[in-house]
Amino acid sequence: MAGRVESSDTLIGHACTQTGLSEFGEPSFVDGLERLVTALNGEARLTEAGAAAQQGQIVHFLAQRLQVEDWYARHPEIDEQQIVAPLIGLGLPRTGSTAMSFLLGQDPAARSLRNWEASSPCPPPELATADTDPRIEIARASLARRNARFPRMKTMYPSDPTGPTECQTFQAMDFKSQIFQAQAQVPSYAAWLNTEADLVPTYRFLKRVLKLLQWKCPPTRWRLKNPSHVVFIKDLDTVFPDARFWMTHRDVARVIPSAADLYCELASAYSDDVDKLYMGRLNADVWDLGMRRLIAFRDAGQDHRFFDVHFAPFQRDPFPALEQLYAFLGEDFTPEARARMTRWRDQTPREKHGDHRYDPADFGLSEAALHERFRFYNERFGVLTTA
């Protein structure tokens, strides 16, 4: 039997009842929430369990937004915090960006968004208890459940409760996040998100949460990562005009099918009828759009803000790229940071959990067609079609 998610008004009511709060801040989340619920019920072919899980996730995001706004209401001085020149990783997914973010996260002078605080940013973390916060064990248990349910995920997207993660969850609290298109077949929502939605309010909310997180838990030199920022680069720049970027590159024939496989793995938790061909088309279309927008942005006088990292040499030895990145930033690459990065790399070999295997044909994709379609990207960045 097909499952259904309750109406957006009902879900909002659940979140208010759960938290005892009612102020959501900017109403920017409402349009995305309504579109998402409509798409989940009309397009996603959810199982009953899948609908219940999606509904629980939506209520969780709403509840977190309520709590963020409550902290601001009680402590307006939080807004005096400054987010200065964050370093943001972006680019195509499946290009080594997760490894890069973990390496950068080893630097004690920098601040990453940690897995345990991404899903539950309230109460805001405090420096004295940052290593013992009870949310760490909650995140550890959540990852264990995920790995038990999706054993292949460990080969696709390694995670650690105290390690860095993407800021997708904070975008999801404004209901403008690629999380939702990855977890379910919601073509109407995906089309709106990637081609029509205004993400300036979303990034304002993201900045709001970052201020909250650094309020009592420095350092404040942020290292963030989210491949999907390429699709919304102009809106991101509006809110973070002093941001600098690192961008990872890899042969699209190794990237797009891998991303489609990840989407299918996630969506299979919510539906027994996942259309692999749709997931292949979606990824090819979205990353084509994102790369074109990103190249246009860079070529319009913003290229100096970007540092490029190519997959193959980075996998062989990341330290030359890291040294050059720190020089690009004008920051000291300290012996302590290097030692911590070396230790993480030694303890986390690339195929620690096995090799990620997939067949591009399952998603209606072929190496030759992808190389032709993304020729503009390969030529612009000198990407080899073998890595």
Secondary structure as the mmCIF struct_conf table of DSSP 4:
data_model
#
loop_
_struct_conf.conf_type_id
_struct_conf.id
_struct_conf.beg_label_comp_id
_struct_conf.beg_label_asym_id
_struct_conf.beg_label_seq_id
_struct_conf.end_label_comp_id
_struct_conf.end_label_asym_id
_struct_conf.end_label_seq_id
STRN STRN1 ALA A 2 ALA A 2
HELX_LH_PP_P HELX_LH_PP_P1 VAL A 5 SER A 7
HELX_RH_AL_P HELX_RH_AL_P1 SER A 8 THR A 19
TURN_TY1_P TURN_TY1_P1 GLY A 20 GLY A 20
BEND BEND1 GLY A 25 GLU A 26
TURN_TY1_P TURN_TY1_P2 PRO A 27 SER A 28
HELX_RH_AL_P HELX_RH_AL_P2 PHE A 29 GLY A 42
TURN_TY1_P TURN_TY1_P3 GLU A 43 GLU A 43
BEND BEND2 ALA A 44 ALA A 44
STRN STRN2 LEU A 46 THR A 47
HELX_RH_AL_P HELX_RH_AL_P3 GLU A 48 ARG A 74
HELX_RH_3T_P HELX_RH_3T_P1 PRO A 76 GLU A 80
BEND BEND3 ALA A 85 ALA A 85
STRN STRN3 LEU A 87 GLY A 91
BEND BEND4 LEU A 92 GLY A 96
HELX_RH_AL_P HELX_RH_AL_P4 SER A 97 LEU A 104
TURN_TY1_P TURN_TY1_P4 GLY A 105 GLN A 106
TURN_TY1_P TURN_TY1_P5 PRO A 108 ALA A 109
BEND BEND5 ALA A 110 ALA A 110
STRN STRN4 ARG A 111 SER A 112
STRN STRN5 ARG A 114 ARG A 114
HELX_RH_AL_P HELX_RH_AL_P5 ASN A 115 SER A 119
BEND BEND6 PRO A 123 PRO A 123
HELX_LH_PP_P HELX_LH_PP_P2 PRO A 124 PRO A 125
HELX_RH_3T_P HELX_RH_3T_P2 LEU A 127 THR A 129
TURN_TY1_P TURN_TY1_P6 ALA A 130 THR A 132
HELX_RH_AL_P HELX_RH_AL_P6 PRO A 134 ARG A 149
TURN_TY1_P TURN_TY1_P7 PRO A 151 ARG A 152
HELX_RH_AL_P HELX_RH_AL_P7 MET A 153 MET A 156
BEND BEND7 TYR A 157 TYR A 157
TURN_TY1_P TURN_TY1_P8 PRO A 161 THR A 162
BEND BEND8 GLY A 163 GLY A 163
STRN STRN6 PRO A 164 PRO A 164
TURN_TY1_P TURN_TY1_P9 CYS A 167 CYS A 167
HELX_RH_AL_P HELX_RH_AL_P8 GLN A 168 ALA A 172
TURN_TY1_P TURN_TY1_P10 MET A 173 PHE A 175
TURN_TY1_P TURN_TY1_P11 GLN A 178 GLN A 178
HELX_RH_AL_P HELX_RH_AL_P9 ILE A 179 GLN A 183
BEND BEND9 ALA A 184 ALA A 184
HELX_RH_AL_P HELX_RH_AL_P10 PRO A 187 THR A 195
TURN_TY1_P TURN_TY1_P12 GLU A 196 GLU A 196
HELX_RH_AL_P HELX_RH_AL_P11 VAL A 200 TRP A 215
BEND BEND10 LYS A 216 CYS A 217
STRN STRN7 TRP A 222 LYS A 225
HELX_RH_3T_P HELX_RH_3T_P3 PRO A 227 PHE A 232
HELX_RH_AL_P HELX_RH_AL_P12 ILE A 233 VAL A 239
TURN_TY1_P TURN_TY1_P13 PRO A 241 ASP A 242
STRN STRN8 ARG A 244 HIS A 249
HELX_RH_AL_P HELX_RH_AL_P13 VAL A 252 ALA A 267
TURN_TY1_P TURN_TY1_P14 SER A 268 TYR A 270
STRN STRN9 SER A 271 SER A 271
BEND BEND11 ASP A 272 ASP A 272
HELX_RH_AL_P HELX_RH_AL_P14 LYS A 276 PHE A 297
HELX_RH_PI_P HELX_RH_PI_P1 ARG A 298 GLN A 302
HELX_RH_3T_P HELX_RH_3T_P4 ASP A 303 ARG A 305
STRN STRN10 PHE A 306 HIS A 310
HELX_RH_AL_P HELX_RH_AL_P15 PHE A 311 ARG A 316
BEND BEND12 PRO A 318 PRO A 318
HELX_RH_AL_P HELX_RH_AL_P16 PHE A 319 LEU A 329
TURN_TY1_P TURN_TY1_P15 GLY A 330 GLY A 330
HELX_RH_AL_P HELX_RH_AL_P17 PRO A 335 GLN A 347
BEND BEND13 THR A 348 THR A 348
TURN_TY1_P TURN_TY1_P16 ARG A 350 HIS A 353
HELX_RH_3T_P HELX_RH_3T_P5 PRO A 360 PHE A 363
TURN_TY1_P TURN_TY1_P17 GLY A 364 GLY A 364
HELX_RH_AL_P HELX_RH_AL_P18 GLU A 367 ARG A 373
TURN_TY1_P TURN_TY1_P18 PHE A 374 PHE A 374
HELX_RH_AL_P HELX_RH_AL_P19 ARG A 375 PHE A 381
TURN_TY1_P TURN_TY1_P19 GLY A 382 GLY A 382
TURN_TY1_P TURN_TY1_P20 THR A 385 THR A 386
#
